[in-house]
Amino acid sequence: MHRLSLSPRRKALVLFASLAAMSLGTPALAQSAWPTKPVRIVVPFAPGGTTDILARAVAPELSKAFGQQFIVDNRGGAGGNVGADIVAKAPADGYTLLMGTVGTHGINKALYDKMPFDPQKDFAPITLVAGVPNVMVMNTERAKALGINSVADFIRVAKAKPGQFNMASSGNGTSIHLAGELFKTMTGTFMTHIPYRGSGPALMDMVAGNMDVMFDNLPSSMPQIKAGKLKALAVTSAQRSAALPDVPTIEEAGNLKGFEASSWFGLLAPAGTPPDIVNRIQQEVAKALNTPAIKEKLLAQGAVPSGNTPEQFAKVIDSEIRKWAQVVKASGARVD
């Protein structure tokens, strides 16, 4: 029987072609084996706030989709910078993710003189999870005692008694903080800013009557509004929220033309994370956000689900950094 013999050069070419076919020929072979162990989602604020609520909404869905646990890890501090920096410096292997916010990836770059990370260069955007309006709330009993039933009432009392109100926030540089600073600038009122390590602790003091007013993310305040413990005076978005249709915007309630200070939340990974991992997470988050159960739950809380592509989310971040730089400058806000 005649056997075909190959020269060493031809053998090398055949081997090379075979390896190339194995690596490129089928997507399944080219795809990363990730995840082979639990994945951490860092929430850069304390439990109980909207960042935490949204992370805990998507984590179980990702756990089911990938067959590994997605664990929420709360690391609050410095307006979200502490937790975001942990992710920025983590290995780019898909096992450490961030639930970023308009604060960590839109506002803080303009507010802090020194940032421990670059919100654009140090992260790989995955997807925008949801956008939410903020809501101006007061402790219900406090508002009743002062005869405050509207934004106009609040402005009147605040101007008559400067320094009477303490303004809680989820931390320096958050949209909750900046919404209040913008309100102060546009109304000529003064409130003492008291930053917390997240909305959860701030809301506890709001409900207890230790704080007077807060411009909180709507999903985290909604349970207390429904329970009657917090009074919603207005939402900070350009349009009314479908979750609170009877509550006016600050623009219309306070006659403050152009007032708008909404929030958003999205998943990011360390820069350099393999694109196939980024894309797989985005696809599963988008799928989860489109399920009736999760979509209706978030809408009822005042959050508008997104699930956009990494490229679209990157454009959102670039645009928001430019926008909030102007707001920070106009408001005169600073880190306390």
C-alpha positions in Angstrom: 0.0 0.0 0.0 1.4 3.4 -1.0 1.6 6.0 1.8 1.7 9.7 1.2 4.7 11.2 2.9 4.8 14.9 3.8 7.8 17.1 4.0 8.6 18.7 7.4 7.5 22.1 6.0 4.2 20.7 4.8 3.6 18.9 8.1 4.1 22.2 9.9 1.6 24.0 7.6 -1.0 21.3 8.1 -0.6 21.4 11.9 -0.9 25.2 11.9 -4.0 25.1 9.8 -5.6 22.5 12.1 -4.9 24.6 15.2 -6.3 27.7 13.5 -9.5 25.8 12.6 -9.9 24.6 16.2 -9.6 28.1 17.6 -11.6 30.0 15.0 -13.8 27.5 13.3 -16.5 27.2 16.0 -17.7 29.9 18.5 -18.1 27.4 21.3 -14.4 26.6 21.2 -13.4 30.2 21.1 -15.7 31.2 24.0 -14.2 31.6 27.5 -15.0 28.8 30.0 -16.1 31.6 32.4 -17.6 31.3 35.0 -16.1 28.4 36.9 -16.5 30.0 40.3 -18.8 32.6 42.1 -18.8 36.2 40.7 -18.8 39.2 43.0 -21.0 42.3 42.2 -19.6 45.2 44.3 -22.2 47.7 45.3 -20.4 50.9 46.3 -23.0 51.9 48.9 -24.6 50.5 52.0 -27.6 48.0 51.8 -31.1 49.4 51.3 -30.5 52.0 48.6 -31.4 51.8 44.9 -27.9 50.6 43.9 -28.3 47.7 46.2 -31.9 47.0 45.2 -31.0 46.8 41.5 -27.9 44.6 42.1 -30.0 42.2 44.1 -32.7 42.1 41.4 -30.2 41.0 38.6 -27.8 38.8 40.7 -30.2 35.9 41.0 -31.0 36.0 37.3 -27.4 35.9 36.4 -26.8 33.0 38.9 -29.5 31.0 37.1 -28.3 31.9 33.6 -24.6 31.0 34.3 -24.9 28.3 36.9 -22.6 30.1 39.4 -23.5 32.3 42.3 -23.4 36.1 41.7 -22.8 37.6 45.2 -23.6 41.2 46.1 -20.8 42.8 48.2 -21.6 46.2 49.7 -18.5 48.5 50.0 -19.6 52.0 50.8 -17.6 55.2 51.2 -16.5 58.4 49.5 -19.6 58.8 47.3 -19.1 55.3 45.8 -15.4 55.8 45.1 -14.3 53.1 47.6 -16.2 50.3 46.0 -15.6 51.5 42.5 -11.9 51.6 43.1 -11.9 48.0 44.3 -13.3 46.9 41.0 -11.1 49.2 38.9 -8.0 47.5 40.5 -9.4 43.9 40.4 -8.2 41.3 37.9 -9.9 41.7 34.5 -11.2 38.1 34.5 -15.0 38.6 34.9 -15.2 37.6 38.5 -15.5 41.1 40.0 -18.2 43.5 38.7 -19.5 46.9 39.7 -23.0 48.2 40.0 -21.9 51.7 39.0 -24.0 54.8 39.3 -24.3 58.3 37.9 -22.2 59.3 40.9 -19.3 57.0 40.4 -19.3 57.3 36.6 -20.8 60.7 35.9 -20.5 63.2 38.8 -17.4 62.3 40.9 -14.9 63.1 38.3 -15.9 66.8 38.4 -16.6 66.9 42.2 -13.4 65.3 43.6 -10.0 66.9 43.1 -8.3 63.5 43.2 -10.0 60.4 41.9 -8.5 56.9 42.7 -9.6 55.7 39.3 -10.6 57.0 35.8 -14.3 56.2 35.2 -13.7 55.9 31.5 -10.3 54.3 31.1 -10.4 51.9 34.0 -13.7 50.1 33.3 -15.4 48.1 30.6 -19.0 49.1 30.4 -21.4 46.1 30.3 -24.9 47.5 30.3 -27.1 50.3 31.8 -29.5 48.5 34.1 -32.0 51.2 34.9 -32.6 54.9 35.1 -34.6 56.5 37.9 -35.9 59.9 39.0 -35.0 61.2 42.4 -37.8 62.4 44.7 -37.8 65.2 47.1 -39.1 63.8 50.4 -39.6 65.1 53.9 -40.4 63.4 57.2 -44.2 63.4 57.1 -44.6 64.6 60.7 -42.0 67.3 60.3 -43.7 68.5 57.1 -47.1 68.6 58.8 -45.8 70.5 61.8 -44.3 73.2 59.5 -47.4 73.3 57.3 -45.4 72.1 54.2 -47.5 70.5 51.6 -45.6 71.5 48.4 -42.3 72.6 47.0 -43.5 76.2 47.1 -44.3 75.8 50.9 -40.8 74.3 51.5 -39.1 77.2 49.7 -41.1 79.8 51.7 -40.3 78.2 55.0 -36.6 77.6 54.1 -36.2 81.3 53.1 -37.9 82.5 56.3 -35.7 80.4 58.5 -32.3 79.9 56.9 -30.4 76.9 58.1 -33.4 75.2 59.7 -33.3 72.1 57.5 -30.8 69.3 57.4 -30.5 67.6 54.0 -29.6 63.9 54.0 -27.9 62.3 51.1 -26.4 58.9 50.3 -22.9 60.4 50.1 -20.9 63.2 48.7 -21.1 63.4 44.9 -24.2 61.2 44.5 -27.0 62.5 42.3 -29.0 62.7 45.6 -26.4 65.2 46.9 -26.2 67.1 43.6 -30.0 67.3 43.2 -30.1 69.0 46.6 -27.2 71.4 45.8 -28.9 72.3 42.5 -32.1 73.0 44.3 -30.3 75.2 46.8 -28.7 77.2 44.0 -31.9 77.6 41.9 -34.1 78.6 44.9 -31.6 80.7 47.0 -32.3 78.5 50.0 -29.8 76.9 52.5 -29.8 73.4 53.9 -27.0 71.7 55.9 -25.8 68.7 53.9 -25.4 65.5 56.0 -23.8 62.7 53.8 -24.3 59.1 54.7 -22.8 55.9 53.4 -25.8 55.1 51.3 -29.6 55.7 51.1 -30.4 53.0 53.5 -28.9 54.6 56.6 -30.0 58.1 55.5 -33.6 56.9 55.1 -33.6 55.3 58.6 -32.8 58.8 60.0 -35.4 60.4 57.7 -38.1 58.1 59.0 -36.9 58.5 62.6 -37.3 62.3 62.3 -33.5 63.0 62.6 -33.3 64.4 59.1 -35.7 66.9 57.4 -35.4 66.5 53.6 -33.7 64.3 51.1 -33.6 64.1 47.3 -33.6 60.3 47.2 -33.7 57.8 44.4 -37.3 56.9 44.0 -37.1 53.1 44.3 -35.5 53.2 47.8 -37.9 55.8 49.1 -41.1 54.3 47.6 -41.9 51.9 50.4 -41.7 54.7 53.0 -43.8 57.0 50.8 -46.4 54.3 50.5 -46.3 53.7 54.2 -46.9 57.4 54.9 -43.7 57.9 56.7 -42.2 60.1 54.1 -44.0 62.9 52.2 -43.2 63.1 48.4 -43.1 66.8 47.4 -41.8 66.4 43.8 -39.7 64.3 41.5 -36.5 65.6 40.1 -36.9 64.3 36.5 -38.1 66.4 33.5 -41.3 64.4 33.4 -43.5 63.0 36.1 -42.9 59.4 37.2 -45.5 56.7 36.2 -44.9 55.2 39.6 -46.1 58.5 41.3 -48.3 60.1 38.7 -49.9 62.6 41.1 -46.5 64.0 42.3 -45.3 67.0 40.3 -41.8 67.6 39.0 -39.7 70.2 40.8 -39.7 72.3 37.6 -43.5 72.6 37.7 -44.0 72.6 41.5 -41.3 75.1 42.3 -41.4 77.1 39.0 -37.8 76.1 38.4 -37.3 76.0 34.7 -34.8 73.4 33.5 -34.4 71.6 36.8 -33.5 68.0 36.1 -31.3 65.6 38.2 -32.1 62.0 37.6 -30.0 58.9 38.4 -28.9 55.8 36.6 -27.2 52.5 37.5 -25.2 50.0 35.3 -22.9 47.1 35.4 -19.2 47.5 34.7 -16.1 45.3 34.7 -12.4 46.2 35.1 -10.9 47.4 31.8 -9.4 44.6 29.8 -12.1 42.0 30.7 -12.6 39.7 27.7 -15.3 41.0 25.3 -17.1 37.7 25.1 -17.6 37.7 28.9 -18.8 41.3 28.8 -21.2 40.5 25.9 -22.6 37.4 27.6 -23.4 39.3 30.8 -25.1 42.1 28.9 -27.2 39.6 26.9 -28.4 37.9 30.1 -29.1 41.1 32.0 -31.1 42.4 29.0 -33.0 39.2 28.9 -33.8 39.3 32.6 -34.9 43.0 32.5 -37.3 42.1 29.8 -39.1 39.4 31.7 -42.6 40.6 32.9 -41.9 39.9 36.6 -38.8 41.9 36.9 -39.8 44.6 34.4 -43.1 45.3 36.2 -41.5 45.2 39.7 -38.9 47.8 38.7 -41.4 50.0 37.0 -43.6 49.9 40.1 -40.7 51.1 42.1 -40.0 54.0 39.7 -37.1 52.5 37.9 -37.0 52.3 34.1 -35.2 49.1 32.9 -32.6 49.4 30.1 -30.2 46.5 29.2 -28.5 48.4 26.4 -25.2 47.3 24.7 -21.7 48.0 26.1 -21.1 50.5 23.3 -24.4 52.4 24.0 -23.6 52.4 27.8 -20.1 53.8 27.1 -21.7 56.7 25.2 -24.1 57.3 28.1 -21.1 57.6 30.5 -19.2 60.0 28.2 -22.3 62.2 27.9 -23.1 62.2 31.6 -19.5 63.2 32.6 -19.9 66.2 30.4 -23.3 67.1 31.7 -22.5 66.8 35.4 -19.3 68.7 35.1 -21.5 71.7 34.1 -24.0 71.0 36.9 -21.2 70.8 39.5 -19.7 74.1 38.3 -23.0 75.9 38.2 -24.1 74.6 41.7 -20.8 75.3 43.4 -21.1 71.8 45.0 -18.0 70.5 46.7 -17.0 67.5 48.8 -17.7 68.2 52.5 
